[in-house]
Amino acid sequence: MFRAHQLSIGFFVLGLLLARTAAAQFDQLAAKIPSTANAIVLLDAQRIMASPFAVKEGLKEKYEEAFASGLATIPPDTRQMVLSTQLDFEHMKPLWQMAVADFGDPRTVVNIARRTKGNIDKIGELDAVVLSDNSMCVQLSPTRLGVMAPANRQTVARWVHDIESRDHVALSSYLKGTLTASQTSQVVIAFDLEDAVPPEIIKQKLAACETLAGKNVDLERAAFALSGLRGLVLEVAFTEGTFGRVMVHFSRDASILAPFAKPMLLEVLGNMGAMIDDIADWEVKTEPQRFTFSGPLSQSGRRRVLSLIDHPTEALIAAGRENASAPPPESSQAAYATQQYFKSITKIRDDLREKAKDAKTFGQHAMWLDNWARRIDRLPIMDVDPEMLAYGNYVTGAMRDTSAALKGIGIRSGARSAQVPTTYSTGVQTNYSYGWGGWSSYSYYNNGHERRAIRAEEKAAGANSALGIQAEVENETAKIRQKMTQKYKINF
């Protein structure tokens, strides 16, 4: 079995390789990120593809094929990329999103505009393009692009003027500290959580935490410890294999949470729809102000991590297709573009079906639906038949409707369960609510069987709704395939 000291050696050896180059490169890209960012992703694609694991698995060729089919969204010649956002953690909504990337081949916003039907603009002395997905792409150098969403021109202009006069990283101290992780890991995902969630919300979440249910835990002390949460970092290192590490940092002693560290992390990831099953088998090291989880990452785990990496625009995808081969001379542009668009949607839906088999929660399945809908939104649309584009919009709408149906299961269950009265009976028992011991003059029991029945009913209703939507999609897919085949006289 993999051991912690092996992971440490693997990270150390990798850190000796290109560490200075990687750190310097990410410092340059991170200097372009607004100071208000509270979440970043560092992706060193060049070092991933050069790793012994990638060479052994033929990862480069597989990825190029996945990108060509629309299953992957980051161009194959990407060297390094920094993604960032400012998240509203209470509602998990981004206020803005940004990507800054270095590529192996030159890029021009003129070609991006041509492929996306975007509008050419200029921010200061820099060329830019406004895209239909409400994002703006700015050419920072011949091989470097910056993209921001939403495409508020004034906001983008202020960002450009800010980075022109700044040559240092302006991120928070926590996110700035995670840049060093890029010296040993090719993928780093970090969240600055300091002061992000109000203490009362933390108490409510802990009170509803299934991991702590029935445990003799002082919830007041646990909430106080958790309110000192500084942030979370997920790292992935590609060496002879792939290894992961999650670190959770606190500003105060969080030892009270140590016995429940792993199950609590798994519960949170499950509720977010971001479960990585491998973590259940990882080793755990707890220190007063840091919890560390580390171990090998399976193929499924790698896919889960990489599915969390997204960027805000179709611009980078279109940029990656600048050097794509031209369609066969005997095929019309419309026929070829329409066929490729349909094939990409089909492959995305096939991949989603495979992922659905591994889904542990409805929330996880809903997250994948949302992610894959965005991938369809960002497929190239130049010369695609309008009826096929309408079909693509229908599919993404159906995916989002299915996601909403699955997400609604928990909401409806909670609302109905709250209406089930708690039945009280007289008596005497010890009361340890919130850690305060004492005697109460009553005992009680919850109507758990009614609540379980409600959850079962809502799960069945949500699942049936999702199945109905997908059946309609299959019918529409068959119709559009037949129609396009007859129209263009080629197989779809």
C-alpha positions as CSV (number, residue, x, y, z in Angstrom):
1,M,0.0,0.0,0.0
2,F,1.1,3.6,-0.7
3,R,2.7,5.3,2.3
4,A,2.9,8.9,3.4
5,H,6.8,8.9,3.2
6,Q,6.6,7.7,-0.4
7,L,4.3,10.7,-1.2
8,S,6.7,13.0,0.5
9,I,9.7,11.7,-1.5
10,G,7.6,11.9,-4.7
11,F,6.8,15.6,-4.1
12,F,10.4,16.4,-3.1
13,V,11.9,14.8,-6.2
14,L,9.3,16.5,-8.4
15,G,10.1,19.8,-6.7
16,L,13.7,19.5,-7.7
17,L,12.7,19.3,-11.4
18,L,11.9,22.7,-13.0
19,A,10.8,24.1,-9.6
20,R,12.3,27.5,-10.1
21,T,11.0,27.8,-13.7
22,A,7.5,26.8,-12.6
23,A,7.4,29.1,-9.7
24,A,8.6,32.1,-11.7
25,Q,6.1,31.3,-14.5
26,F,3.2,31.2,-12.1
27,D,4.3,34.4,-10.4
28,Q,4.2,36.2,-13.8
29,L,0.7,34.9,-14.5
30,A,-0.6,35.4,-10.9
31,A,0.6,39.0,-11.1
32,K,-2.2,39.5,-13.6
33,I,-4.9,38.3,-11.2
34,P,-7.1,40.9,-9.4
35,S,-6.4,41.2,-5.6
36,T,-10.1,40.5,-4.8
37,A,-9.8,36.8,-6.0
38,N,-10.6,34.3,-3.3
39,A,-10.1,31.1,-5.4
40,I,-7.4,30.2,-7.9
41,V,-6.4,27.2,-10.0
42,L,-2.8,26.7,-11.1
43,L,-2.4,24.3,-14.0
44,D,1.1,23.4,-15.4
45,A,0.0,21.5,-18.4
46,Q,3.5,21.4,-19.9
47,R,4.9,19.6,-16.8
48,I,2.0,17.2,-16.7
49,M,2.6,16.1,-20.3
50,A,6.3,15.8,-19.6
51,S,5.8,13.5,-16.6
52,P,6.7,9.8,-16.7
53,F,3.1,9.0,-16.0
54,A,1.8,11.0,-19.0
55,V,4.4,9.5,-21.3
56,K,3.6,6.0,-20.2
57,E,-0.1,6.5,-20.6
58,G,0.1,8.4,-23.9
59,L,-1.8,11.2,-22.2
60,K,-0.9,13.8,-24.8
61,E,-2.5,11.9,-27.7
62,K,-5.6,11.1,-25.7
63,Y,-6.0,14.7,-24.6
64,E,-5.7,16.0,-28.1
65,E,-8.4,13.6,-29.2
66,A,-10.6,14.7,-26.3
67,F,-10.2,18.3,-27.1
68,A,-11.0,17.8,-30.7
69,S,-14.2,16.1,-29.7
70,G,-15.2,18.8,-27.2
71,L,-14.8,16.7,-24.1
72,A,-11.8,18.8,-23.0
73,T,-11.8,22.6,-22.9
74,I,-8.2,23.6,-22.4
75,P,-6.2,23.8,-25.6
76,P,-3.5,21.1,-26.0
77,D,-0.6,23.5,-26.5
78,T,-1.4,25.3,-23.2
79,R,1.8,25.6,-21.1
80,Q,0.6,27.2,-17.9
81,M,-2.8,28.6,-16.9
82,V,-4.1,30.5,-13.8
83,L,-7.8,30.5,-13.3
84,S,-9.3,32.8,-10.7
85,T,-12.6,34.0,-9.3
86,Q,-14.2,35.9,-6.5
87,L,-16.8,33.5,-5.0
88,D,-19.8,34.4,-2.8
89,F,-19.2,31.4,-0.6
90,E,-22.6,31.7,1.1
91,H,-24.4,31.1,-2.2
92,M,-21.5,29.6,-4.2
93,K,-21.9,32.1,-7.0
94,P,-19.0,33.7,-8.8
95,L,-18.9,37.5,-8.9
96,W,-16.4,37.4,-11.7
97,Q,-14.2,34.8,-13.4
98,M,-10.8,35.1,-15.1
99,A,-8.2,33.0,-16.9
100,V,-4.7,34.0,-17.9
101,A,-2.8,31.5,-20.0
102,D,0.5,31.0,-21.8
103,F,0.5,28.9,-25.0
104,G,3.1,27.2,-27.1
105,D,1.8,28.8,-30.4
106,P,1.0,32.5,-31.0
107,R,-2.6,33.6,-30.8
108,T,-4.6,36.5,-32.4
109,V,-7.9,37.8,-31.2
110,V,-8.7,38.4,-34.8
111,N,-8.8,34.7,-35.4
112,I,-10.7,34.1,-32.2
113,A,-13.3,36.6,-33.3
114,R,-13.6,34.9,-36.7
115,R,-14.1,31.5,-35.1
116,T,-16.6,32.7,-32.5
117,K,-18.3,35.6,-34.4
118,G,-17.1,37.9,-31.6
119,N,-16.7,41.7,-31.8
120,I,-13.2,43.2,-32.1
121,D,-12.4,45.8,-29.5
122,K,-9.4,47.6,-28.1
123,I,-8.5,48.1,-24.4
124,G,-5.8,50.8,-24.3
125,E,-3.1,49.5,-26.6
126,L,-4.2,45.9,-26.4
127,D,-6.4,44.0,-28.9
128,A,-9.5,42.4,-27.4
129,V,-12.6,40.5,-28.5
130,V,-16.1,40.4,-26.9
131,L,-17.7,37.0,-27.1
132,S,-21.3,35.8,-27.1
133,D,-20.9,34.0,-23.8
134,N,-20.5,37.4,-22.0
135,S,-16.7,37.3,-21.7
136,M,-13.9,39.5,-23.1
137,C,-10.6,38.2,-24.2
138,V,-7.5,40.4,-24.2
139,Q,-4.3,39.7,-26.0
140,L,-1.5,40.4,-23.4
141,S,1.3,39.1,-25.7
142,P,1.6,37.0,-28.8
143,T,1.4,33.8,-26.7
144,R,-0.5,35.0,-23.7
145,L,-4.3,35.7,-23.4
146,G,-6.4,37.0,-20.5
147,V,-10.1,36.4,-20.3
148,M,-12.7,37.9,-18.0
149,A,-16.3,37.3,-17.5
150,P,-18.7,39.0,-17.3
151,A,-17.7,41.2,-20.2
152,N,-18.1,44.5,-18.5
153,R,-15.9,46.8,-20.6
154,Q,-15.1,49.2,-17.8
155,T,-14.2,46.4,-15.4
156,V,-12.0,44.8,-17.9
157,A,-10.3,48.1,-18.8
158,R,-9.6,48.8,-15.1
159,W,-8.1,45.4,-14.8
160,V,-5.9,45.9,-17.8
161,H,-4.7,49.3,-16.5
162,D,-4.0,47.8,-13.1
163,I,-1.8,45.0,-14.3
164,E,0.1,47.3,-16.7
165,S,1.3,49.3,-13.7
166,R,1.9,46.2,-11.4
167,D,4.6,43.7,-11.6
168,H,4.0,41.8,-8.4
169,V,1.4,39.3,-7.1
170,A,-1.4,41.2,-5.4
171,L,-3.4,38.1,-4.1
172,S,-4.3,37.6,-0.4
173,S,-1.5,36.3,1.8
174,Y,-3.2,32.8,1.9
175,L,-3.5,32.5,-1.9
176,K,0.0,33.9,-2.4
177,G,1.3,31.3,-0.1
178,T,-0.2,28.5,-2.2
179,L,1.9,29.6,-5.2
180,T,4.8,27.6,-3.7
181,A,2.8,24.4,-4.1
182,S,3.3,24.8,-7.9
183,Q,6.9,23.8,-7.4
184,T,5.9,20.3,-6.5
185,S,2.4,19.9,-8.0
186,Q,1.2,20.5,-11.5
187,V,-2.4,21.1,-10.4
188,V,-3.2,23.4,-7.4
189,I,-6.7,24.4,-6.5
190,A,-6.9,26.8,-3.6
191,F,-9.8,28.6,-1.7
192,D,-9.2,31.5,0.7
193,L,-12.0,31.0,3.2
194,E,-11.0,33.5,5.9
195,D,-14.1,35.4,7.2
196,A,-16.1,33.9,4.3
197,V,-19.0,32.4,6.3
198,P,-20.8,34.0,9.2
199,P,-20.5,32.2,12.6
200,E,-24.2,31.6,12.9
201,I,-24.2,29.8,9.5
202,I,-21.3,27.7,10.7
203,K,-23.3,26.7,13.8
204,Q,-26.3,25.7,11.7
205,K,-24.2,23.6,9.3
206,L,-22.5,21.8,12.2
207,A,-25.9,21.1,13.9
208,A,-27.1,19.5,10.6
209,C,-23.8,17.7,10.0
210,E,-24.5,13.9,9.6
211,T,-20.9,13.1,10.6
212,L,-21.4,14.7,14.1
213,A,-24.9,13.3,14.6
214,G,-25.1,11.3,17.8
215,K,-21.5,12.2,18.7
216,N,-20.6,13.7,22.1
217,V,-19.2,16.9,20.6
218,D,-19.3,20.4,22.0
219,L,-20.8,22.2,19.1
220,E,-20.0,25.6,20.4
221,R,-16.3,24.8,20.6
222,A,-16.4,23.1,17.3
223,A,-18.1,26.1,15.6
224,F,-15.5,28.4,17.2
225,A,-12.7,26.3,15.8
226,L,-14.3,26.1,12.4
227,S,-14.8,29.9,12.3
228,G,-11.0,30.1,12.2
229,L,-10.9,28.3,8.9
230,R,-8.3,30.0,6.7
231,G,-8.5,28.0,3.5
232,L,-8.3,24.7,1.6
233,V,-5.7,23.6,-1.0
234,L,-6.0,20.6,-3.3
235,E,-2.8,19.5,-5.1
236,V,-2.2,16.9,-7.7
237,A,1.4,15.7,-8.6
238,F,2.1,13.6,-11.7
239,T,5.3,11.5,-11.3
240,E,5.4,7.8,-12.1
241,G,1.8,7.8,-10.9
242,T,-0.6,10.5,-9.8
243,F,-0.9,11.6,-6.1
244,G,-3.1,14.0,-4.3
245,R,-3.0,16.0,-1.2
246,V,-5.6,18.2,0.5
247,M,-4.6,20.6,3.2
248,V,-7.1,22.5,5.4
249,H,-5.7,25.4,7.3
250,F,-7.0,27.1,10.5
251,S,-6.0,30.3,12.2
252,R,-6.6,28.8,15.7
253,D,-6.5,25.4,17.3
254,A,-9.0,23.0,15.6
255,S,-8.0,19.8,17.4
256,I,-11.6,19.3,18.5
257,L,-12.4,18.5,14.9
258,A,-9.5,16.2,14.3
259,P,-11.4,12.9,15.1
260,F,-13.9,13.7,12.5
261,A,-11.6,15.3,9.9
262,K,-11.9,12.8,7.1
263,P,-15.7,12.0,7.3
264,M,-16.5,15.7,7.6
265,L,-14.4,16.5,4.5
266,L,-16.1,13.7,2.6
267,E,-19.5,14.9,3.6
268,V,-18.8,18.4,2.5
269,L,-17.4,17.3,-0.9
270,G,-20.5,15.0,-1.3
271,N,-22.9,17.8,-0.6
272,M,-21.1,20.0,-3.1
273,G,-21.2,17.3,-5.7
274,A,-17.4,17.2,-5.8
275,M,-16.8,13.9,-4.1
276,I,-13.4,12.3,-4.8
277,D,-13.7,8.7,-3.6
278,D,-10.0,8.1,-3.3
279,I,-9.9,10.4,-0.2
280,A,-11.7,7.8,1.8
281,D,-8.5,5.7,1.6
282,W,-6.0,8.5,2.1
283,E,-3.8,8.9,5.1
284,V,-4.7,11.7,7.5
285,K,-2.3,13.8,9.6
286,T,-3.8,16.3,12.0
287,E,-2.0,19.2,13.6
288,P,-3.6,21.9,15.7
289,Q,-3.9,24.3,12.8
290,R,-3.6,22.0,9.8
291,F,-5.3,18.8,8.6
292,T,-3.5,17.0,5.7
293,F,-5.0,14.2,3.6
294,S,-2.7,12.4,1.1
295,G,-2.6,9.4,-1.1
296,P,-2.7,8.0,-4.6
297,L,-5.2,9.3,-7.1
298,S,-7.0,6.8,-9.4
299,Q,-8.1,7.5,-13.0
300,S,-11.6,8.3,-11.7
301,G,-10.1,10.6,-9.1
302,R,-8.0,12.5,-11.7
303,R,-11.1,13.0,-13.8
304,R,-13.0,14.3,-10.9
305,V,-10.3,16.8,-10.1
306,L,-9.9,18.0,-13.7
307,S,-13.7,18.3,-14.1
308,L,-13.5,21.0,-11.3
309,I,-11.2,23.1,-13.5
310,D,-13.2,25.3,-15.8
311,H,-12.6,28.7,-17.4
312,P,-15.0,31.5,-18.2
313,T,-15.0,31.6,-22.0
314,E,-15.2,30.0,-25.4
315,A,-12.2,32.2,-26.4
316,L,-9.6,29.8,-25.2
317,I,-11.2,26.9,-26.8
318,A,-11.5,28.7,-30.1
319,A,-7.9,29.8,-29.7
320,G,-6.9,26.2,-29.5
321,R,-8.5,25.4,-32.8
322,E,-6.7,28.0,-34.8
323,N,-4.3,25.4,-36.2
324,A,-7.0,22.8,-36.6
325,S,-7.0,21.0,-40.0
326,A,-9.3,22.3,-42.6
327,P,-12.4,20.3,-43.6
328,P,-12.1,17.9,-46.6
329,P,-12.4,19.9,-49.9
330,E,-15.5,17.8,-51.0
331,S,-17.4,18.8,-47.8
332,S,-19.1,22.1,-47.5
333,Q,-18.2,24.3,-44.5
334,A,-21.7,24.1,-43.2
335,A,-22.0,20.4,-43.5
336,Y,-18.6,19.8,-41.9
337,A,-19.1,22.3,-39.0
338,T,-22.6,20.9,-38.3
339,Q,-21.4,17.3,-38.3
340,Q,-18.5,18.1,-35.9
341,Y,-20.9,20.1,-33.6
342,F,-23.3,17.1,-33.4
343,K,-20.4,14.6,-32.9
344,S,-19.1,16.7,-30.0
345,I,-22.5,16.9,-28.3
346,T,-22.9,13.1,-28.7
347,K,-19.4,12.4,-27.2
348,I,-20.1,14.8,-24.3
349,R,-23.4,13.1,-23.6
350,D,-21.8,9.7,-23.8
351,D,-19.1,10.8,-21.3
352,L,-21.7,12.2,-19.0
353,R,-23.5,8.8,-19.0
354,E,-20.3,7.1,-18.0
355,K,-19.8,9.5,-15.1
356,A,-23.4,9.1,-13.9
357,K,-22.6,5.5,-13.2
358,D,-20.1,6.5,-10.6
359,A,-22.2,9.3,-9.0
360,K,-22.5,8.8,-5.2
361,T,-25.1,11.6,-4.7
362,F,-27.7,13.5,-6.7
363,G,-25.7,16.6,-6.0
364,Q,-22.6,15.1,-7.7
365,H,-24.6,14.2,-10.8
366,A,-26.2,17.7,-10.9
367,M,-22.7,19.3,-10.8
368,W,-21.6,17.2,-13.8
369,L,-24.7,18.1,-15.7
370,D,-24.0,21.8,-15.2
371,N,-20.3,21.4,-16.1
372,W,-21.0,19.4,-19.3
373,A,-23.8,21.9,-20.3
374,R,-21.2,24.6,-20.2
375,R,-18.9,22.6,-22.4
376,I,-21.6,22.4,-25.1
377,D,-22.2,26.1,-24.7
378,R,-18.6,26.7,-25.6
379,L,-18.4,24.5,-28.7
380,P,-17.4,26.3,-31.9
381,I,-20.6,27.5,-33.7
382,M,-19.1,29.1,-36.9
383,D,-21.0,27.8,-39.9
384,V,-23.1,25.4,-37.8
385,D,-26.7,24.9,-39.2
386,P,-29.2,27.0,-37.2
387,E,-31.4,24.0,-36.5
388,M,-28.5,22.1,-35.1
389,L,-27.6,25.1,-32.9
390,A,-31.3,25.1,-31.7
391,Y,-30.8,21.4,-30.8
392,G,-27.7,22.2,-28.9
393,N,-29.5,24.8,-26.9
394,Y,-32.3,22.4,-26.3
395,V,-29.8,19.8,-24.9
396,T,-28.1,22.2,-22.6
397,G,-31.5,23.4,-21.4
398,A,-32.5,19.8,-20.7
399,M,-29.3,19.2,-18.8
400,R,-29.9,22.2,-16.6
401,D,-33.5,21.2,-16.1
402,T,-32.3,17.7,-15.0
403,S,-29.8,19.3,-12.7
404,A,-32.4,21.5,-11.1
405,A,-34.7,18.4,-10.6
406,L,-31.9,16.6,-8.8
407,K,-30.8,19.6,-6.7
408,G,-34.5,20.1,-5.7
409,I,-34.6,16.7,-4.1
410,G,-32.8,17.9,-1.0
411,I,-34.6,21.3,-0.9
412,R,-38.1,19.7,-1.1
413,S,-37.2,17.0,1.4
414,G,-35.9,19.5,3.9
415,A,-39.0,21.7,3.5
416,R,-41.4,18.8,4.0
417,S,-39.4,17.2,6.8
418,A,-39.5,20.5,8.7
419,Q,-43.3,20.3,8.7
420,V,-43.2,16.9,10.5
421,P,-43.8,17.6,14.2
422,T,-41.5,16.4,16.9
423,T,-43.4,14.1,19.3
424,Y,-42.7,14.8,23.0
425,S,-43.2,12.6,26.0
426,T,-42.7,13.5,29.6
427,G,-39.7,12.1,31.6
428,V,-36.2,13.0,32.7
429,Q,-33.0,12.7,30.8
430,T,-29.5,14.1,30.5
431,N,-29.2,16.9,28.0
432,Y,-25.9,17.5,26.2
433,S,-27.2,20.0,23.7
434,Y,-24.3,22.2,22.5
435,G,-22.0,20.7,25.1
436,W,-23.8,22.0,28.1
437,G,-24.6,19.1,30.5
438,G,-27.6,19.1,32.7
439,W,-31.0,17.6,33.4
440,S,-34.1,18.2,31.4
441,S,-37.6,17.6,32.5
442,Y,-38.7,15.9,29.3
443,S,-37.5,13.4,26.7
444,Y,-38.4,13.3,23.0
445,Y,-38.0,11.4,19.8
446,N,-38.2,12.5,16.2
447,N,-40.6,10.9,13.7
448,G,-37.6,9.6,11.8
449,H,-39.6,7.0,9.8
450,E,-41.8,9.8,8.4
451,R,-38.8,11.9,7.4
452,R,-37.1,8.8,5.7
453,A,-40.3,8.2,3.8
454,I,-40.4,11.8,2.6
455,R,-36.8,11.6,1.4
456,A,-37.5,8.4,-0.5
457,E,-40.6,10.0,-2.1
458,E,-38.6,13.0,-3.2
459,K,-35.8,11.0,-4.5
460,A,-38.2,8.9,-6.6
461,A,-39.9,12.0,-7.9
462,G,-36.7,13.7,-8.8
463,A,-35.3,10.6,-10.5
464,N,-38.5,10.1,-12.5
465,S,-38.4,13.8,-13.6
466,A,-34.8,13.4,-14.7
467,L,-35.5,10.2,-16.6
468,G,-38.5,11.8,-18.4
469,I,-36.3,14.8,-19.5
470,Q,-33.6,12.4,-20.8
471,A,-36.1,10.4,-22.7
472,E,-37.3,13.5,-24.5
473,V,-33.7,14.4,-25.4
474,E,-33.2,10.9,-26.9
475,N,-36.2,11.5,-29.1
476,E,-35.0,14.9,-30.2
477,T,-31.5,13.5,-30.9
478,A,-33.0,10.9,-33.3
479,K,-35.0,13.5,-35.1
480,I,-32.1,16.0,-35.6
481,R,-29.8,13.1,-36.8
482,Q,-32.3,12.0,-39.4
483,K,-33.0,15.6,-40.6
484,M,-29.4,16.6,-40.9
485,T,-28.4,13.4,-42.6
486,Q,-31.1,14.0,-45.3
487,K,-30.2,17.7,-45.6
488,Y,-26.4,17.3,-46.1
489,K,-26.2,13.8,-47.5
490,I,-23.6,12.7,-44.9
491,N,-23.9,10.5,-41.8
492,F,-24.5,12.2,-38.5
